[in-house]
Amino acid sequence: RSKDAKKKCSNNLKMSWINEVWSTWEH
């Protein structure tokens, strides 16, 4: 169970990073 939570957390971090990169590219 803790493994899943860790995976989800890292996934969210990755997605937020991608969103940041996309927003900077758009501008």
N, CA, C and O atoms as a MOPAC input file, in Angstrom:
PM7 MOZYME 1SCF
protein

 N      0.83400 1    -1.19800 1     0.00000 1
 C      0.00000 1     0.00000 1     0.00000 1
 C      0.88000 1     1.26400 1     0.00000 1
 O      0.63300 1     2.20000 1    -0.76000 1
 N      1.89600 1     1.27500 1     0.85200 1
 C      2.77200 1     2.45700 1     0.90500 1
 C      3.50000 1     2.62600 1    -0.43000 1
 O      3.79100 1     3.74300 1    -0.85900 1
 N      3.78800 1     1.48500 1    -1.08000 1
 C      4.48300 1     1.55300 1    -2.37900 1
 C      3.60600 1     2.30800 1    -3.38400 1
 O      4.09000 1     3.17000 1    -4.11800 1
 N      2.31700 1     1.97500 1    -3.40600 1
 C      1.39200 1     2.64800 1    -4.33300 1
 C      1.36000 1     4.15500 1    -4.06600 1
 O      1.39300 1     4.96900 1    -4.98900 1
 N      1.29600 1     4.50100 1    -2.78000 1
 C      1.24100 1     5.92300 1    -2.42100 1
 C      2.48900 1     6.63600 1    -2.92500 1
 O      2.41300 1     7.74300 1    -3.45900 1
 N      3.64000 1     5.98900 1    -2.75100 1
 C      4.89600 1     6.60300 1    -3.19800 1
 C      4.85700 1     6.79700 1    -4.71600 1
 O      5.23000 1     7.85400 1    -5.22500 1
 N      4.40000 1     5.76200 1    -5.43000 1
 C      4.32700 1     5.83100 1    -6.88800 1
 C      3.41900 1     6.98200 1    -7.31200 1
 O      3.74500 1     7.75400 1    -8.21400 1
 N      2.26900 1     7.08000 1    -6.63800 1
 C      1.31100 1     8.13600 1    -6.97300 1
 C      1.94400 1     9.51600 1    -6.73400 1
 O      1.78200 1    10.43400 1    -7.53900 1
 N      2.65500 1     9.63900 1    -5.63200 1
 C      3.27600 1    10.92100 1    -5.28900 1
 C      4.28700 1    11.31700 1    -6.36400 1
 O      4.28000 1    12.45400 1    -6.83600 1
 N      5.15100 1    10.38400 1    -6.74700 1
 C      6.16400 1    10.67500 1    -7.76600 1
 C      5.48300 1    11.00300 1    -9.08600 1
 O      5.95400 1    11.86100 1    -9.83400 1
 N      4.38400 1    10.32900 1    -9.37500 1
 C      3.65400 1    10.58800 1   -10.61400 1
 C      3.10800 1    12.01200 1   -10.59900 1
 O      3.20200 1    12.73200 1   -11.59300 1
 N      2.54100 1    12.41000 1    -9.47100 1
 C      1.99600 1    13.76800 1    -9.35600 1
 C      3.11000 1    14.79500 1    -9.52900 1
 O      2.92500 1    15.81600 1   -10.19100 1
 N      4.26800 1    14.52000 1    -8.93000 1
 C      5.39300 1    15.44700 1    -9.05500 1
 C      5.79200 1    15.58000 1   -10.52200 1
 O      6.04600 1    16.67800 1   -11.01700 1
 N      5.84000 1    14.43700 1   -11.20300 1
 C      6.22600 1    14.44500 1   -12.61700 1
 C      5.21900 1    15.26400 1   -13.43800 1
 O      5.59500 1    16.08400 1   -14.27500 1
 N      3.95200 1    15.02000 1   -13.17700 1
 C      2.91200 1    15.73500 1   -13.92800 1
 C      2.98900 1    17.23100 1   -13.67400 1
 O      2.88800 1    18.02500 1   -14.60900 1
 N      3.16900 1    17.62600 1   -12.41000 1
 C      3.24700 1    19.04900 1   -12.09100 1
 C      4.46400 1    19.67000 1   -12.78500 1
 O      4.40300 1    20.80400 1   -13.25900 1
 N      5.56400 1    18.92200 1   -12.83900 1
 C      6.77000 1    19.43100 1   -13.49900 1
 C      6.49900 1    19.61500 1   -14.99100 1
 O      6.87000 1    20.63000 1   -15.58000 1
 N      5.84200 1    18.61300 1   -15.59900 1
 C      5.51600 1    18.70200 1   -17.02700 1
 C      4.61500 1    19.90500 1   -17.28200 1
 O      4.81500 1    20.64200 1   -18.24700 1
 N      3.62500 1    20.10000 1   -16.41600 1
 C      2.71200 1    21.24200 1   -16.57400 1
 C      3.50100 1    22.54800 1   -16.50800 1
 O      3.25400 1    23.46600 1   -17.29000 1
 N      4.43400 1    22.62700 1   -15.58900 1
 C      5.24300 1    23.85100 1   -15.46400 1
 C      6.03700 1    24.09000 1   -16.73800 1
 O      6.08500 1    25.21200 1   -17.24400 1
 N      6.66000 1    23.03500 1   -17.25700 1
 C      7.45300 1    23.16800 1   -18.48400 1
 C      6.56000 1    23.61100 1   -19.64000 1
 O      6.92900 1    24.49300 1   -20.41500 1
 N      5.38700 1    22.99500 1   -19.75000 1
 C      4.47000 1    23.35200 1   -20.84700 1
 C      4.07600 1    24.81900 1   -20.74300 1
 O      4.05900 1    25.53800 1   -21.74200 1
 N      3.75400 1    25.26500 1   -19.50900 1
 C      3.31300 1    26.65400 1   -19.33000 1
 C      4.44100 1    27.61200 1   -19.71600 1
 O      4.19400 1    28.65500 1   -20.32000 1
 N      5.68100 1    27.25500 1   -19.36600 1
 C      6.80000 1    28.13900 1   -19.70800 1
 C      7.00300 1    28.15100 1   -21.22400 1
 O      7.32400 1    29.19000 1   -21.80100 1
 N      6.81700 1    26.99100 1   -21.86900 1
 C      6.98800 1    26.94000 1   -23.31800 1
 C      5.91800 1    27.77600 1   -24.02500 1
 O      6.19400 1    28.45900 1   -25.01100 1
 N      4.68500 1    27.70400 1   -23.49600 1
 C      3.59500 1    28.45400 1   -24.11600 1
 C      3.89500 1    29.94600 1   -24.08000 1
 O      3.60200 1    30.66600 1   -25.03500 1
 N      4.48000 1    30.40900 1   -22.97900 1
 C      4.80600 1    31.83300 1   -22.86900 1
 C      6.14100 1    32.07300 1   -23.55800 1
 O      6.62300 1    33.20500 1   -23.59400 1

